Amino acid sequence: MLHFVTGNEGKLREAREYLDDIEGVEYDYPEIQADDLETIAAYGARDAYEHVGDPVLVDDAGLFVDALSGFPGPFSAYVEDTLGIERVAELARREDSHRARFRATVAYCDGDRTETFEGSVRGRIVPPRGEGGFGYDPIFEHNERTFAEMSPEEKNAVSHRGRALASFSAWFAER
């Protein structure tokens, strides 16, 4: 059994599109502060493995706005909680470029090894639209629709997390 460490049902639903035998487990692992998602996710996966005692997946994701030098990046959750997505969208719209990308790193730990898998998707920052999704989905537009305007299946087919999970799933299937 593989455990996906998350309290977010949307993330778990995305993972189940790529992995059959996976269950969610809530565990509040310490999230270290680092400039890159890989370091954060790998640390979280090792800590979560120690808690769960079985193979785990942990993900870390962020919104990287080009005109803001990649901000909020690995600090996206904190920025969402403190400033809100509307403020981030406003900051991005003040700049000439609204280009951004969502990036995700999925980290796997089975006690013997820790492996990371990345995915990203390009888009642009727009005023909030849509009712679905979570986090920055209402302000991230990809192919003329925000992630919040897409069904979960449509989003998962193009999302950063979906791409990271697809990469992990292919690797895991070969083991």
MDTraj code that builds the backbone (N, CA, C; nanometers):
import mdtraj as md
import numpy as np

residues = "MET LEU HIS PHE VAL THR GLY ASN GLU GLY LYS LEU ARG GLU ALA ARG GLU TYR LEU ASP ASP ILE GLU GLY VAL GLU TYR ASP TYR PRO GLU ILE GLN ALA ASP ASP LEU GLU THR ILE ALA ALA TYR GLY ALA ARG ASP ALA TYR GLU HIS VAL GLY ASP PRO VAL LEU VAL ASP ASP ALA GLY LEU PHE VAL ASP ALA LEU SER GLY PHE PRO GLY PRO PHE SER ALA TYR VAL GLU ASP THR LEU GLY ILE GLU ARG VAL ALA GLU LEU ALA ARG ARG GLU ASP SER HIS ARG ALA ARG PHE ARG ALA THR VAL ALA TYR CYS ASP GLY ASP ARG THR GLU THR PHE GLU GLY SER VAL ARG GLY ARG ILE VAL PRO PRO ARG GLY GLU GLY GLY PHE GLY TYR ASP PRO ILE PHE GLU HIS ASN GLU ARG THR PHE ALA GLU MET SER PRO GLU GLU LYS ASN ALA VAL SER HIS ARG GLY ARG ALA LEU ALA SER PHE SER ALA TRP PHE ALA GLU ARG".split()
xyz = np.array([
    [0.0858, -0.1186, 0.0000],
    [0.0000, 0.0000, 0.0000],
    [0.0894, 0.1235, 0.0000],
    [0.0559, 0.2171, -0.0833],
    [0.1262, 0.3444, -0.0922],
    [0.0391, 0.4499, -0.0255],
    [0.1001, 0.5351, 0.0548],
    [0.0273, 0.6385, 0.1283],
    [0.0641, 0.7751, 0.0728],
    [-0.0379, 0.8538, 0.0369],
    [-0.0167, 0.9911, -0.0085],
    [-0.0462, 1.0806, 0.1110],
    [0.0557, 1.1506, 0.1565],
    [0.0435, 1.2334, 0.2762],
    [-0.0158, 1.3677, 0.2358],
    [-0.1461, 1.3806, 0.2611],
    [-0.2168, 1.5047, 0.2310],
    [-0.3511, 1.5044, 0.3023],
    [-0.3948, 1.6220, 0.3385],
    [-0.5292, 1.6387, 0.3914],
    [-0.6202, 1.6994, 0.2862],
    [-0.5671, 1.7174, 0.1650],
    [-0.6394, 1.7818, 0.0563],
    [-0.7025, 1.6745, -0.0326],
    [-0.8351, 1.6664, -0.0293],
    [-0.9057, 1.5643, -0.1083],
    [-0.8856, 1.5841, -0.2582],
    [-0.8687, 1.7097, -0.3018],
    [-0.8438, 1.7353, -0.4433],
    [-0.7130, 1.6741, -0.4895],
    [-0.6092, 1.6866, -0.4080],
    [-0.4798, 1.6261, -0.4414],
    [-0.4899, 1.4737, -0.4427],
    [-0.5596, 1.4188, -0.3457],
    [-0.5754, 1.2743, -0.3392],
    [-0.6522, 1.2225, -0.4614],
    [-0.7545, 1.2934, -0.5011],
    [-0.8321, 1.2560, -0.6191],
    [-0.7413, 1.2564, -0.7429],
    [-0.6539, 1.3586, -0.7546],
    [-0.5607, 1.3646, -0.8669],
    [-0.4674, 1.2441, -0.8647],
    [-0.4157, 1.2081, -0.7475],
    [-0.3226, 1.0958, -0.7366],
    [-0.3901, 0.9651, -0.7771],
    [-0.5155, 0.9498, -0.7443],
    [-0.5874, 0.8254, -0.7766],
    [-0.6089, 0.8091, -0.9270],
    [-0.5956, 0.9159, -1.0032],
    [-0.6038, 0.9051, -1.1486],
    [-0.4822, 0.8316, -1.2053],
    [-0.3723, 0.8328, -1.1310],
    [-0.2472, 0.7736, -1.1783],
    [-0.2062, 0.6481, -1.1027],
    [-0.2577, 0.6299, -0.9827],
    [-0.2145, 0.5200, -0.8973],
    [-0.3354, 0.4468, -0.8411],
    [-0.3374, 0.3158, -0.8572],
    [-0.4516, 0.2361, -0.8125],
    [-0.4533, 0.2134, -0.6624],
    [-0.3442, 0.1671, -0.6079],
    [-0.3409, 0.1244, -0.4686],
    [-0.2792, 0.2341, -0.3813],
    [-0.3552, 0.3408, -0.3622],
    [-0.3048, 0.4536, -0.2840],
    [-0.4123, 0.4999, -0.1870],
    [-0.3702, 0.5335, -0.0681],
    [-0.4651, 0.5875, 0.0285],
    [-0.4066, 0.7149, 0.0880],
    [-0.4950, 0.8039, 0.1239],
    [-0.4522, 0.9283, 0.1856],
    [-0.4275, 0.9107, 0.3333],
    [-0.3300, 0.9826, 0.3827],
    [-0.3029, 0.9837, 0.5256],
    [-0.2695, 1.1276, 0.5644],
    [-0.3333, 1.1722, 0.6704],
    [-0.3046, 1.3079, 0.7182],
    [-0.1923, 1.3008, 0.8203],
    [-0.0901, 1.3750, 0.7942],
    [0.0219, 1.3864, 0.8864],
    [0.0857, 1.5219, 0.8627],
    [0.1014, 1.5979, 0.9654],
    [0.1549, 1.7328, 0.9548],
    [0.3069, 1.7283, 0.9734],
    [0.3760, 1.6870, 0.8676],
    [0.5218, 1.6806, 0.8741],
    [0.5790, 1.8222, 0.8755],
    [0.6976, 1.8393, 0.9328],
    [0.7573, 1.9733, 0.9334],
    [0.7959, 2.0141, 0.7918],
    [0.7492, 2.1287, 0.7506],
    [0.7829, 2.1785, 0.6169],
    [0.8977, 2.2772, 0.6310],
    [1.0141, 2.2325, 0.5896],
    [1.1312, 2.3181, 0.6001],
    [1.1208, 2.4327, 0.4999],
    [1.1900, 2.5397, 0.5270],
    [1.1954, 2.6523, 0.4340],
    [1.3173, 2.6337, 0.3447],
    [1.2960, 2.6333, 0.2153],
    [1.4037, 2.6173, 0.1185],
    [1.3629, 2.6878, -0.0102],
    [1.4614, 2.7130, -0.0937],
    [1.4357, 2.7820, -0.2199],
    [1.3855, 2.6908, -0.3304],
    [1.3862, 2.5593, -0.3072],
    [1.3414, 2.4696, -0.4133],
    [1.2450, 2.3644, -0.3581],
    [1.1507, 2.3277, -0.4425],
    [1.0464, 2.2328, -0.4044],
    [1.1021, 2.0944, -0.3761],
    [1.2057, 2.0530, -0.4494],
    [1.2611, 1.9194, -0.4337],
    [1.3125, 1.8968, -0.2912],
    [1.3841, 1.9926, -0.2374],
    [1.4387, 1.9803, -0.1021],
    [1.3257, 1.9687, 0.0004],
    [1.2240, 2.0504, -0.0158],
    [1.1105, 2.0510, 0.0772],
    [1.0349, 1.9183, 0.0723],
    [1.0025, 1.8724, -0.0490],
    [0.9253, 1.7484, -0.0640],
    [1.0045, 1.6268, -0.0158],
    [1.1334, 1.6210, -0.0491],
    [1.2157, 1.5065, -0.0077],
    [1.2265, 1.4992, 0.1448],
    [1.2465, 1.6129, 0.2082],
    [1.2533, 1.6154, 0.3545],
    [1.1208, 1.5680, 0.4142],
    [1.0104, 1.6191, 0.3600],
    [0.8786, 1.5797, 0.4089],
    [0.8522, 1.4316, 0.3904],
    [0.8959, 1.3760, 0.2768],
    [0.8742, 1.2329, 0.2508],
    [0.9527, 1.1470, 0.3500],
    [1.0768, 1.1847, 0.3775],
    [1.1561, 1.1073, 0.4743],
    [1.0928, 1.1130, 0.6133],
    [1.0489, 1.2312, 0.6544],
    [0.9855, 1.2446, 0.7854],
    [0.8541, 1.1676, 0.7907],
    [0.7738, 1.1774, 0.6849],
    [0.6452, 1.1074, 0.6814],
    [0.6649, 0.9559, 0.6823],
    [0.7685, 0.9084, 0.6131],
    [0.7953, 0.7644, 0.6154],
    [0.8225, 0.7182, 0.7583],
    [0.8990, 0.7946, 0.8325],
    [0.9291, 0.7584, 0.9720],
    [0.8010, 0.7505, 1.0550],
    [0.7057, 0.8376, 1.0262],
    [0.5785, 0.8385, 1.0998],
    [0.4867, 0.7239, 1.0561],
    [0.4734, 0.7059, 0.9247],
    [0.3778, 0.6088, 0.8706],
    [0.4334, 0.4669, 0.8761],
    [0.5620, 0.4508, 0.8460],
    [0.6234, 0.3189, 0.8474],
    [0.6044, 0.2380, 0.7211],
    [0.5431, 0.2964, 0.6218],
    [0.5218, 0.2347, 0.4904],
    [0.5619, 0.3360, 0.3840],
    [0.5768, 0.2900, 0.2583],
    [0.6114, 0.3830, 0.1510],
    [0.5109, 0.4985, 0.1425],
    [0.5651, 0.6184, 0.1221],
    [0.4823, 0.7396, 0.1173],
    [0.5152, 0.8245, -0.0043],
    [0.4173, 0.9043, -0.0415],
    [0.4335, 1.0123, -0.1395],
    [0.4003, 1.1417, -0.0692],
    [0.4801, 1.2428, -0.0946],
    [0.4552, 1.3778, -0.0453],
    [0.4703, 1.4689, -0.1652],
    [0.3881, 1.5703, -0.1738],
    [0.4090, 1.6652, -0.2830],
    [0.4260, 1.8053, -0.2273],
    [0.4978, 1.8840, -0.3025],
    [0.5068, 2.0263, -0.2735],
    [0.4924, 2.0963, -0.4070],
    [0.4162, 2.2018, -0.4079],
    [0.3899, 2.2717, -0.5332],
    [0.3945, 2.4212, -0.5092],
    [0.4113, 2.4950, -0.6166],
    [0.4136, 2.6392, -0.6045],
    [0.3801, 2.7070, -0.7358],
    [0.3378, 2.8294, -0.7219],
    [0.3116, 2.9164, -0.8357],
    [0.4334, 3.0072, -0.8518],
    [0.4922, 3.0062, -0.9688],
    [0.6124, 3.0838, -0.9978],
    [0.5772, 3.1891, -1.1028],
    [0.5696, 3.3156, -1.0601],
    [0.5320, 3.4260, -1.1487],
    [0.6593, 3.4879, -1.2056],
    [0.6725, 3.4857, -1.3381],
    [0.7938, 3.5333, -1.4038],
    [0.8292, 3.6762, -1.3641],
    [0.7327, 3.7666, -1.3728],
    [0.7594, 3.9082, -1.3474],
    [0.7931, 3.9372, -1.2008],
    [0.7660, 3.8430, -1.1140],
    [0.7965, 3.8586, -0.9718],
    [0.9169, 3.7726, -0.9327],
    [1.0021, 3.7440, -1.0300],
    [1.1236, 3.6641, -1.0088],
    [1.0934, 3.5285, -0.9440],
    [0.9822, 3.4677, -0.9855],
    [0.9454, 3.3367, -0.9350],
    [0.8650, 3.3370, -0.8062],
    [0.8406, 3.4537, -0.7501],
    [0.7599, 3.4648, -0.6287],
    [0.6160, 3.4299, -0.6629],
    [0.5422, 3.3622, -0.5777],
    [0.5747, 3.3157, -0.4442],
    [0.6497, 3.1833, -0.4392],
    [0.6565, 3.1079, -0.5498],
    [0.7384, 2.9872, -0.5562],
    [0.7133, 2.8908, -0.4423],
    [0.8207, 2.8456, -0.3749],
    [0.8036, 2.7469, -0.2682],
    [0.7312, 2.8013, -0.1448],
    [0.7055, 2.9305, -0.1435],
    [0.6358, 2.9928, -0.0307],
    [0.4875, 3.0177, -0.0632],
    [0.4373, 2.9505, -0.1671],
    [0.3018, 2.9762, -0.2168],
    [0.1929, 2.9557, -0.1132],
    [0.2001, 2.8500, -0.0345],
    [0.0953, 2.8253, 0.0662],
    [0.0937, 2.9367, 0.1701],
    [0.2112, 2.9760, 0.2167],
    [0.2198, 3.0836, 0.3156],
    [0.1661, 3.2144, 0.2572],
    [0.2039, 3.2442, 0.1342],
    [0.1592, 3.3677, 0.0700],
    [0.0083, 3.3648, 0.0485],
    [-0.0450, 3.2491, 0.0085],
    [-0.1902, 3.2375, -0.0075],
    [-0.2607, 3.2645, 0.1244],
    [-0.2079, 3.2087, 0.2335],
    [-0.2701, 3.2269, 0.3651],
    [-0.2588, 3.3695, 0.4170],
    [-0.1493, 3.4378, 0.3840],
    [-0.1280, 3.5720, 0.4403],
    [-0.1755, 3.6840, 0.3485],
    [-0.1473, 3.6735, 0.2193],
    [-0.1870, 3.7790, 0.1257],
    [-0.3158, 3.7471, 0.0513],
    [-0.3364, 3.6201, 0.0197],
    [-0.4513, 3.5781, -0.0587],
    [-0.4190, 3.5777, -0.2070],
    [-0.4934, 3.4974, -0.2826],
    [-0.4643, 3.4838, -0.4248],
    [-0.4980, 3.6103, -0.5032],
    [-0.5982, 3.6862, -0.4580],
    [-0.6335, 3.8091, -0.5288],
    [-0.5190, 3.9092, -0.5252],
    [-0.4493, 3.9172, -0.4129],
    [-0.3363, 4.0104, -0.3992],
    [-0.2200, 3.9667, -0.4871],
    [-0.1947, 3.8369, -0.4940],
    [-0.0894, 3.7868, -0.5819],
    [-0.1243, 3.8193, -0.7275],
    [-0.2495, 3.7994, -0.7652],
    [-0.2918, 3.8321, -0.9014],
    [-0.2745, 3.9811, -0.9284],
    [-0.3091, 4.0629, -0.8324],
    [-0.2940, 4.2078, -0.8471],
    [-0.1470, 4.2462, -0.8648],
    [-0.0586, 4.1881, -0.7863],
    [0.0846, 4.2156, -0.7998],
    [0.1349, 4.1755, -0.9375],
    [0.0935, 4.0606, -0.9860],
    [0.1375, 4.0136, -1.1175],
    [0.0835, 4.1016, -1.2288],
    [-0.0405, 4.1474, -1.2155],
    [-0.1006, 4.2302, -1.3209],
    [-0.0370, 4.3683, -1.3297],
    [0.0311, 4.4119, -1.2255],
    [0.1006, 4.5408, -1.2291],
    [0.2244, 4.5373, -1.3185],
    [0.2706, 4.4176, -1.3480],
    [0.3911, 4.4001, -1.4289],
    [0.3533, 4.3845, -1.5756],
    [0.4526, 4.3995, -1.6634],
    [0.4288, 4.3863, -1.8069],
    [0.3920, 4.2446, -1.8472],
    [0.4497, 4.1484, -1.7804],
    [0.4271, 4.0084, -1.8153],
    [0.3416, 3.9415, -1.7090],
    [0.2447, 3.8664, -1.7538],
    [0.1587, 3.7924, -1.6624],
    [0.1932, 3.6442, -1.6654],
    [0.3046, 3.6106, -1.7320],
    [0.3433, 3.4702, -1.7460],
    [0.3794, 3.4096, -1.6108],
    [0.3417, 3.2827, -1.5978],
    [0.3696, 3.2102, -1.4736],
    [0.3727, 3.0623, -1.5046],
    [0.4146, 2.9871, -1.4080],
    [0.4055, 2.8427, -1.4200],
    [0.3782, 2.7840, -1.2827],
    [0.3026, 2.6780, -1.2856],
    [0.2826, 2.5957, -1.1685],
    [0.3884, 2.4865, -1.1757],
    [0.4536, 2.4599, -1.0641],
    [0.5498, 2.3505, -1.0561],
    [0.5135, 2.2623, -0.9379],
    [0.5349, 2.1336, -0.9537],
    [0.5111, 2.0388, -0.8451],
    [0.6254, 1.9391, -0.8399],
    [0.6591, 1.8997, -0.7196],
    [0.7522, 1.7907, -0.6976],
    [0.6829, 1.6869, -0.6110],
    [0.6833, 1.5642, -0.6572],
    [0.6319, 1.4519, -0.5810],
    [0.7530, 1.3756, -0.5306],
    [0.7593, 1.3523, -0.4008],
    [0.8701, 1.2775, -0.3416],
    [0.8191, 1.1456, -0.2869],
    [0.8925, 1.0404, -0.3164],
    [0.8621, 0.9046, -0.2713],
    [0.9706, 0.8614, -0.1747],
    [0.9305, 0.7984, -0.0648],
    [1.0277, 0.7418, 0.0284],
    [0.9774, 0.6062, 0.0743],
    [1.0660, 0.5064, 0.0665],
    [1.0308, 0.3730, 0.1147],
    [1.1240, 0.3272, 0.2267],
    [1.1996, 0.4198, 0.2829],
    [1.2927, 0.3873, 0.3889],
    [1.4329, 0.3618, 0.3379],
    [1.4446, 0.3011, 0.2200],
    [1.5750, 0.2756, 0.1591],
    [1.6170, 0.3868, 0.0647],
    [1.5203, 0.4492, 0.0033],
    [1.5502, 0.5533, -0.0949],
    [1.4448, 0.6621, -0.0924],
    [1.4873, 0.7787, -0.1368],
    [1.3967, 0.8913, -0.1583],
    [1.4182, 0.9367, -0.3014],
    [1.3112, 0.9382, -0.3795],
    [1.3163, 0.9795, -0.5206],
    [1.2190, 1.0949, -0.5412],
    [1.2536, 1.1862, -0.6308],
    [1.1642, 1.2986, -0.6608],
    [1.1309, 1.3010, -0.8095],
    [1.0119, 1.3534, -0.8379],
    [0.9592, 1.3609, -0.9739],
    [0.8934, 1.4970, -0.9896],
    [0.9228, 1.5635, -1.1009],
    [0.8737, 1.6998, -1.1184],
    [0.7780, 1.7112, -1.2359],
    [0.6923, 1.8100, -1.2255],
    [0.6019, 1.8445, -1.3334],
    [0.5783, 1.9946, -1.3325],
    [0.5536, 2.0514, -1.4486],
    [0.5224, 2.1942, -1.4551],
    [0.4285, 2.2210, -1.5712],
    [0.3622, 2.3338, -1.5616],
    [0.2722, 2.3774, -1.6684],
    [0.2803, 2.5297, -1.6763],
    [0.2896, 2.5803, -1.7998],
    [0.2957, 2.7247, -1.8227],
    [0.1548, 2.7803, -1.8344],
    [0.1426, 2.9063, -1.7975],
    [0.0148, 2.9749, -1.8088],
    [0.0349, 3.1220, -1.7839],
    [-0.0732, 3.1874, -1.7436],
    [-0.0626, 3.3293, -1.7110],
    [-0.1589, 3.3621, -1.5981],
    [-0.1280, 3.4723, -1.5306],
    [-0.2090, 3.5165, -1.4176],
    [-0.3197, 3.6074, -1.4688],
    [-0.4411, 3.5801, -1.4252],
    [-0.5592, 3.6556, -1.4666],
    [-0.6431, 3.6879, -1.3431],
    [-0.7396, 3.7801, -1.3549],
    [-0.8326, 3.8011, -1.2430],
    [-0.9058, 3.6695, -1.2115],
    [-0.9420, 3.6466, -1.0865],
    [-1.0046, 3.5189, -1.0484],
    [-1.1296, 3.4871, -1.1306],
    [-1.1340, 3.3597, -1.1775],
    [-1.2498, 3.3076, -1.2512],
    [-1.2671, 3.1610, -1.2178],
    [-1.3914, 3.1178, -1.2107],
    [-1.4213, 2.9762, -1.1939],
    [-1.4560, 2.9396, -1.0514],
    [-1.5221, 2.8276, -1.0382],
    [-1.5713, 2.7821, -0.9084],
    [-1.5010, 2.6568, -0.8584],
    [-1.4254, 2.5894, -0.9428],
    [-1.3643, 2.4623, -0.9036],
    [-1.2233, 2.4800, -0.8522],
    [-1.1587, 2.3661, -0.8309],
    [-1.0187, 2.3656, -0.7919],
    [-0.9947, 2.4136, -0.6504],
    [-0.8698, 2.4507, -0.6246],
    [-0.8296, 2.4977, -0.4929],
    [-0.7054, 2.5834, -0.5093],
    [-0.6680, 2.6515, -0.4044],
    [-0.5462, 2.7330, -0.4074],
    [-0.5514, 2.8415, -0.5137],
    [-0.4487, 2.8476, -0.5954],
    [-0.4341, 2.9510, -0.6976],
    [-0.5095, 2.9196, -0.8265],
    [-0.5831, 2.8104, -0.8312],
    [-0.6522, 2.7696, -0.9536],
    [-0.7363, 2.8801, -1.0178],
    [-0.8083, 2.9637, -0.9403],
    [-0.8905, 3.0675, -1.0046],
    [-0.8118, 3.1763, -1.0779],
    [-0.6820, 3.1933, -1.0486],
    [-0.6059, 3.3002, -1.1147],
    [-0.5034, 3.2477, -1.2144],
    [-0.4964, 3.1151, -1.2318],
    [-0.3991, 3.0563, -1.3242],
    [-0.4709, 3.0079, -1.4489],
    [-0.4406, 3.0734, -1.5611],
    [-0.5048, 3.0400, -1.6881],
    [-0.4088, 2.9595, -1.7754],
    [-0.4597, 2.8494, -1.8273],
    [-0.3863, 2.7634, -1.9193],
    [-0.4781, 2.7346, -2.0376],
    [-0.4324, 2.7643, -2.1578],
    [-0.5140, 2.7443, -2.2782],
    [-0.6507, 2.8134, -2.2680],
    [-0.6477, 2.9383, -2.2227],
    [-0.7644, 3.0278, -2.2186],
    [-0.8696, 2.9932, -2.1130],
    [-0.8378, 2.9000, -2.0223],
    [-0.9280, 2.8686, -1.9116],
    [-0.8464, 2.8578, -1.7843],
    [-0.9048, 2.9064, -1.6742],
    [-0.8355, 2.8895, -1.5469],
    [-0.8517, 2.7451, -1.5016],
    [-0.7619, 2.7026, -1.4135],
    [-0.7750, 2.5683, -1.3578],
    [-0.9080, 2.5544, -1.2837],
    [-0.9586, 2.6643, -1.2276],
    [-1.0854, 2.6612, -1.1554],
    [-1.2053, 2.6474, -1.2490],
    [-1.1850, 2.6734, -1.3786],
    [-1.2925, 2.6577, -1.4773],
    [-1.2928, 2.5177, -1.5390],
    [-1.1921, 2.4388, -1.5090],
    [-1.1810, 2.3042, -1.5648],
    [-1.2425, 2.2024, -1.4696],
    [-1.2886, 2.0933, -1.5269],
    [-1.3306, 1.9806, -1.4426],
    [-1.2044, 1.9211, -1.3803],
    [-1.2199, 1.8464, -1.2724],
    [-1.1011, 1.7830, -1.2129],
    [-1.0234, 1.6971, -1.3131],
    [-1.0939, 1.6277, -1.4009],
    [-1.0282, 1.5425, -1.5004],
    [-0.9515, 1.6258, -1.6027],
    [-1.0111, 1.7358, -1.6475],
    [-0.9424, 1.8236, -1.7432],
    [-0.8174, 1.8844, -1.6812],
    [-0.8298, 1.9311, -1.5589],
    [-0.7155, 1.9908, -1.4900],
    [-0.6051, 1.8877, -1.4707],
    [-0.6409, 1.7701, -1.4243],
    [-0.5419, 1.6673, -1.3965],
    [-0.4652, 1.6271, -1.5226],
    [-0.5308, 1.6327, -1.6370],
    [-0.4663, 1.5937, -1.7625],
    [-0.3542, 1.6896, -1.8028],
    [-0.3572, 1.8139, -1.7546],
    [-0.2556, 1.9125, -1.7942],
    [-0.1787, 1.9712, -1.6767],
    [-0.2163, 1.9373, -1.5550],
    [-0.1606, 2.0057, -1.4382],
    [-0.0175, 1.9642, -1.4068],
    [0.0478, 2.0481, -1.3338],
    [0.1823, 2.0242, -1.2838],
    [0.1875, 1.8990, -1.1963],
    [0.0918, 1.8848, -1.1075],
    [0.0877, 1.7684, -1.0198],
    [0.0591, 1.6427, -1.1006],
    [-0.0332, 1.6521, -1.1953],
    [-0.0624, 1.5381, -1.2825],
    [0.0611, 1.4928, -1.3584],
    [0.1396, 1.5864, -1.4080],
    [0.2619, 1.5512, -1.4812],
    [0.3647, 1.4866, -1.3892],
    [0.3783, 1.5387, -1.2669],
    [0.4713, 1.4779, -1.1709],
    [0.4232, 1.3379, -1.1322],
    [0.2930, 1.3230, -1.1106],
    [0.2377, 1.1919, -1.0755],
    [0.2518, 1.0926, -1.1905],
    [0.2346, 1.1377, -1.3136],
    [0.2523, 1.0492, -1.4293],
    [0.3956, 0.9999, -1.4373],
    [0.4906, 1.0886, -1.4125],
    [0.6317, 1.0506, -1.4131],
    [0.6610, 0.9493, -1.3024],
    [0.6099, 0.9766, -1.1827],
    [0.6278, 0.8832, -1.0719],
    [0.5626, 0.7487, -1.1037],
    [0.4413, 0.7504, -1.1543],
    [0.3667, 0.6289, -1.1828],
    [0.4414, 0.5393, -1.2816],
    [0.5000, 0.5984, -1.3845],
    [0.5774, 0.5213, -1.4822],
    [0.6989, 0.4589, -1.4148],
    [0.7682, 0.5349, -1.3326],
    [0.8848, 0.4829, -1.2610],
    [0.8438, 0.3708, -1.1646],
    [0.7377, 0.3935, -1.0911],
    [0.6914, 0.2984, -0.9901],
    [0.6470, 0.1682, -1.0540],
    [0.5821, 0.1753, -1.1703],
    [0.5344, 0.0568, -1.2400],
    [0.6496, -0.0326, -1.2866],
    [0.7638, 0.0266, -1.3144],
    [0.8803, -0.0493, -1.3595],
    [0.9539, -0.1187, -1.2451],
    [0.9229, -0.0839, -1.1227],
    [0.9933, -0.1430, -1.0068],
    [0.9456, -0.2794, -0.9774],
])
top = md.Topology()
chain = top.add_chain()
for i, resn in enumerate(residues, 1):
    res = top.add_residue(resn, chain, resSeq=i)
    for name in ("N", "CA", "C"):
        top.add_atom(name, md.element.get_by_symbol(name[0]), res)
traj = md.Trajectory(xyz[None], top)
